[in-house]
Amino acid sequence: MSIEEQFERLRSTPPDALRALVLDDRMHDLVRACAVSLLPPEALDGVIHDIMTTGRSYSLVDEAALQRPTALTPHLAYLWAMRVDNDLDIEPRWWRGADATEIDRLAAALRTPGRGYAHELAGRCLAESRQPAAWAALADSAEPEVDAWLAAAGARRDGDGVRSLVPPACYHLLFEAPAQARPRAPWLTRWHPTWAAGADPGLPTVTHGGLSDAICRLCAAPMRRLLLLDPVPAGLGVTSRARVDIAYCRACTGSERSAYRHDDAGRPTLVSNPTDAVAFQSKEERPAVTVRLAALGPRWAVQDWGLANDTQNLNRLGGEPTWIERPDYAPCPTCGRLTTALAQLDWGCLEDTGGLTYVGWCDPCATSTLTHQHPYR
């Protein structure tokens, strides 16, 4: 059966039969992963149970656990043991649903003298759990790798504790179909729940594209707008400005990391000094479009670049950044603290190019940063 035929089968499968399709080893991994995304969240508990009891389809554990972390909670001790007995490749983010018992076990493992993979894994799992007790154990640790473990999980030590770099809210940007520039196979086109969800009428809209009313301080040209948040949606960690215009100068900054200070009206002024800017490999101008927002809840607040596999909507405000390369939270040029995640844009669905642009925000300094990662370098 071709992948096209398998996707046709997926589309015709009733919801109560999707679980069997997920566990069907004859189906393509991408089809099965898509089926996981269509299951109700509570059904993922049963999928994880079936995988754990049959020993099959471990490749789907990461997909299900990312969407439903608590589904793995009863199985974490077993998975840890499987790492030793069967050389299972453990993902620390599987511990996002760790309970108090598991946190205590990991903390004890971290305190045990000695080095090695298990010791490092315990620290990484504690960081990835995002649990206050786990982060408290890391904040008190003298391990030299703690800051790297926390940074990978979107956090940093701040004073005597740990500060999250991820705001509590996550809103997906619902671009209209014409914004999708890159041709895609019909069976991959906008079927995913992150694309197909309806916009929330209670949320404001945002503007993408067009020209900002801010002027580049280097060349005096109007800056190109990425996103205009007017007003800024709640829960994004932006309290110092009611309006934020995220914009850049294509000629002067290109895809190099850049930073901007926003005035009382939210207009940006470039405060970083480009050194070797290379212009974006994209169209010179994009017309301004109005984009609606959807709040899809915790299931889609974390998305993985590899698991998204060109099917998921990765355009978001808030939520954890979908890093292509290593985590890279930009420092604020004014105060030096790491910026929080404000937004990301997936150029693969907006232009005939690829990669993600990440927008960071320092609220006390009213400063935004733009960081870019590309899958082909």
C-alpha positions in Angstrom: 0.0 0.0 0.0 1.5 3.4 -1.0 1.8 6.2 1.5 -1.0 8.0 -0.5 -3.3 5.1 0.0 -2.4 4.8 3.6 -3.3 8.5 4.2 -6.6 7.8 2.4 -7.2 5.0 4.9 -6.3 7.3 7.7 -8.9 9.9 6.6 -11.6 7.2 6.3 -10.8 5.6 9.7 -13.4 6.3 12.4 -12.1 7.8 15.6 -12.8 4.6 17.6 -10.6 2.6 15.2 -7.6 5.0 15.2 -5.9 3.2 18.1 -5.6 0.0 16.1 -4.2 1.9 13.1 -1.6 3.5 15.4 -0.3 0.1 16.5 -0.4 -1.4 13.0 3.2 -2.1 12.1 2.3 -2.3 8.4 1.5 1.4 8.2 4.1 4.1 7.4 5.6 5.8 10.6 4.3 9.2 9.4 0.8 7.9 8.9 0.8 6.3 12.4 2.2 9.5 13.9 -0.6 11.5 12.2 -3.1 9.1 13.7 -1.6 9.7 17.1 -2.3 13.4 16.6 -6.0 12.7 15.8 -6.7 10.6 18.9 -8.4 12.2 21.9 -5.8 13.0 24.6 -7.1 10.5 27.0 -6.8 7.7 24.3 -3.0 8.2 24.3 -2.9 6.6 27.8 -4.1 3.4 26.2 -1.7 3.7 23.3 1.2 4.0 25.6 0.0 1.1 27.7 -0.3 -1.1 24.6 3.3 -0.1 23.5 4.7 -0.8 27.0 3.0 -4.2 27.3 3.7 -5.5 23.8 7.2 -4.1 23.4 6.3 -2.8 19.9 6.2 0.6 18.2 8.7 2.3 20.6 9.2 4.9 17.8 5.7 6.3 18.7 6.5 6.7 22.4 8.1 10.1 21.8 5.1 11.3 19.6 2.5 10.3 22.2 4.5 11.4 25.2 5.1 14.9 23.8 1.3 15.4 23.4 0.3 13.6 26.7 3.2 13.6 29.2 1.2 11.9 32.0 0.6 8.9 29.8 4.2 7.8 30.5 4.2 8.6 34.2 3.4 5.0 35.3 6.1 3.6 33.0 9.1 5.8 33.7 10.8 3.4 36.1 10.4 0.6 33.5 11.8 2.8 30.7 14.8 3.7 32.9 15.5 0.0 33.5 15.0 -0.7 29.7 17.8 1.7 29.1 20.2 -0.6 30.9 18.8 -4.0 29.8 18.0 -3.3 26.1 20.1 -0.2 25.3 16.9 1.8 24.7 17.6 5.4 23.6 16.0 7.4 26.3 14.5 10.9 25.7 14.8 13.1 28.8 11.6 14.9 27.7 9.7 11.7 28.4 10.0 12.8 32.1 7.7 15.8 31.5 5.0 13.9 33.4 7.2 12.7 36.2 5.5 12.4 39.6 7.0 13.2 43.1 8.3 9.6 43.5 10.2 9.7 40.2 11.5 13.2 41.0 12.9 12.0 44.3 14.5 9.0 42.6 16.2 11.2 40.0 17.4 13.7 42.6 18.9 10.8 44.6 20.6 9.5 41.5 22.0 13.0 40.8 23.4 13.2 44.4 25.1 9.8 44.1 28.9 10.2 43.7 30.4 9.3 40.4 29.9 10.3 36.8 28.7 8.6 33.7 25.7 8.5 31.4 23.1 7.6 34.1 24.3 10.5 36.2 24.0 13.0 33.4 20.6 11.5 32.3 19.2 12.0 35.8 20.1 15.7 35.6 18.7 16.1 32.1 15.4 14.3 33.1 15.0 16.5 36.2 15.4 19.6 34.0 13.0 18.4 31.3 10.3 17.4 33.9 9.6 21.2 34.4 8.5 20.3 38.0 9.3 22.9 40.7 10.8 20.3 43.0 13.0 19.0 40.2 14.2 22.5 39.3 14.8 23.3 43.0 17.1 20.2 43.3 19.0 21.5 40.3 19.2 25.0 41.6 21.0 23.7 44.7 23.3 21.4 42.7 27.0 22.1 42.1 27.1 20.0 38.9 28.8 22.0 36.2 26.3 21.0 33.5 23.2 22.2 35.4 22.9 25.5 33.4 23.1 23.6 30.1 20.5 21.1 31.3 18.1 23.9 32.3 18.7 25.9 29.2 17.7 22.9 27.1 14.4 22.8 29.1 13.7 26.5 28.7 14.9 27.7 32.1 17.8 29.4 33.8 19.0 29.8 37.4 18.0 33.3 38.7 19.1 34.2 42.2 18.4 31.3 44.5 15.8 29.7 42.2 15.0 28.8 38.6 13.2 31.0 36.1 11.2 29.7 33.2 12.0 31.3 29.8 8.6 30.1 28.4 5.4 32.1 29.0 2.3 30.3 30.3 0.2 31.0 27.1 0.6 29.5 23.7 -1.4 30.7 20.6 -1.1 29.2 17.1 -1.2 31.6 14.2 -3.8 30.4 11.6 -2.5 31.7 8.3 -4.9 31.4 5.4 -4.1 28.8 2.7 -2.6 31.3 0.2 0.2 32.0 2.6 1.5 28.5 2.1 4.1 29.0 -0.6 5.9 25.7 -0.8 4.1 23.0 -2.8 3.2 20.0 -0.7 1.8 16.6 -1.3 -2.0 16.6 -1.1 -2.0 14.2 1.8 0.1 16.6 3.9 -1.8 19.7 3.3 -3.3 21.4 6.3 -5.0 18.3 7.8 -3.2 18.5 11.1 -5.1 19.7 14.2 -2.7 22.6 14.6 -3.8 23.9 11.2 -7.4 22.8 11.2 -8.4 24.2 14.6 -10.9 27.1 14.5 -9.8 30.5 15.6 -10.8 31.7 19.0 -13.2 34.7 18.6 -12.2 35.9 22.0 -8.6 36.5 21.0 -7.2 39.5 19.2 -5.8 39.2 15.7 -2.2 40.0 14.7 -0.7 41.4 11.5 2.0 39.7 9.5 3.9 41.3 6.7 3.9 44.7 5.2 6.0 47.7 6.3 6.3 48.9 9.9 6.1 52.6 10.7 9.6 52.2 12.3 12.6 53.3 10.3 16.0 51.5 10.3 18.6 53.6 12.0 21.3 52.4 9.7 19.8 53.0 6.2 16.7 55.1 7.0 14.4 52.7 5.1 11.1 51.5 6.5 11.5 48.2 8.4 9.7 45.1 7.4 7.1 43.8 9.8 7.1 40.2 11.1 4.3 40.6 13.6 2.2 43.4 15.0 0.7 42.6 18.3 -1.9 45.3 18.9 -3.0 44.6 21.6 -0.6 42.0 23.0 -2.5 38.8 23.9 -2.5 37.9 27.6 -0.1 35.4 29.1 2.9 36.1 26.9 4.9 37.8 29.6 4.6 41.2 27.9 3.5 43.8 30.5 5.7 46.8 29.8 4.1 47.5 26.4 0.4 47.3 25.3 1.5 47.2 21.6 4.6 45.5 20.2 5.7 45.8 16.6 8.2 43.1 15.7 10.1 44.3 12.6 13.6 44.1 11.0 15.6 45.7 8.1 16.2 43.0 5.5 19.2 44.8 4.0 21.0 45.7 7.3 20.4 42.7 9.5 19.2 39.9 7.2 19.2 36.6 9.0 21.8 37.6 11.5 20.7 37.8 15.2 19.4 41.3 16.0 17.9 43.2 18.9 15.5 46.1 19.1 14.3 48.4 21.9 10.6 49.3 21.8 9.4 52.8 22.6 6.2 53.5 24.6 4.1 52.9 21.4 5.8 49.6 20.8 7.9 50.8 17.8 11.3 49.1 17.4 14.7 50.7 17.1 17.7 48.5 16.2 20.1 48.4 19.2 22.5 45.6 18.0 25.3 46.2 15.6 25.3 43.8 12.6 28.7 42.6 11.6 28.2 40.4 8.5 24.5 40.5 7.6 23.3 38.2 4.8 19.9 39.2 3.4 17.0 36.8 3.9 16.6 34.4 1.0 13.0 35.2 0.6 10.7 37.6 -1.4 11.5 41.3 -1.0 8.1 42.2 0.3 5.1 40.4 1.7 1.7 42.2 1.8 0.2 42.7 5.2 -2.3 40.0 6.2 -4.5 39.6 9.3 -3.8 36.4 11.2 -6.2 34.8 13.6 -5.2 33.0 16.8 -6.1 29.6 18.3 -5.5 28.5 21.9 -5.0 24.7 21.6 -4.1 24.0 25.2 -1.1 22.1 26.6 -1.2 19.3 24.0 0.4 21.5 21.4 2.4 23.9 23.6 5.5 21.8 22.9 6.3 20.7 19.3 9.4 19.0 18.0 11.0 19.9 14.7 11.6 16.3 13.6 8.3 15.0 14.8 6.4 17.9 13.1 7.8 16.4 9.9 6.4 19.2 7.7 2.8 18.5 8.8 2.3 20.6 11.9 1.7 24.4 12.2 4.8 25.8 13.9 3.7 29.4 13.8 3.0 30.4 17.3 3.0 33.1 20.0 4.4 31.8 23.3 4.9 28.1 24.0 8.3 26.4 24.0 10.4 27.2 21.0 10.7 24.4 18.4 14.4 24.4 18.1 15.9 23.1 14.8 19.4 23.1 16.3 20.4 23.5 20.0 18.3 25.7 22.3 19.5 29.3 21.8 17.6 31.8 24.0 19.1 35.2 23.1 20.5 37.5 25.8 19.0 41.0 26.2 21.6 43.5 25.0 20.6 45.9 27.8 20.5 43.8 31.0 22.2 40.5 29.8 19.4 38.3 31.0 18.1 35.6 28.7 15.0 36.7 26.8 11.8 34.7 27.1 10.1 33.0 24.1 7.6 35.4 22.6 7.0 33.9 19.1 8.3 31.8 16.3 7.6 31.8 12.5 8.1 28.8 10.2 9.3 30.2 6.9 8.7 26.8 5.2 5.0 27.5 5.1 5.3 31.3 4.4 8.0 31.5 1.7 9.8 29.4 -0.7 12.5 28.8 1.9 13.0 27.0 5.2 13.9 27.5 8.8 12.4 29.2 11.9 12.7 32.7 13.2 12.5 33.0 17.0 11.4 36.2 18.8 12.6 36.7 22.3 11.4 39.4 24.7 12.9 41.1 27.8 10.0 42.7 29.5 11.8 45.1 31.9 13.9 46.5 29.1 11.1 46.3 26.4 13.6 44.7 24.1 12.9 42.1 21.4 15.4 39.8 19.7 15.3 37.9 16.4 17.2 34.6 16.1 17.2 32.3 13.1 17.9 28.6 12.6 18.0 26.7 9.4 17.7 23.0 8.8 20.3 22.8 6.0 23.4 24.2 7.6 
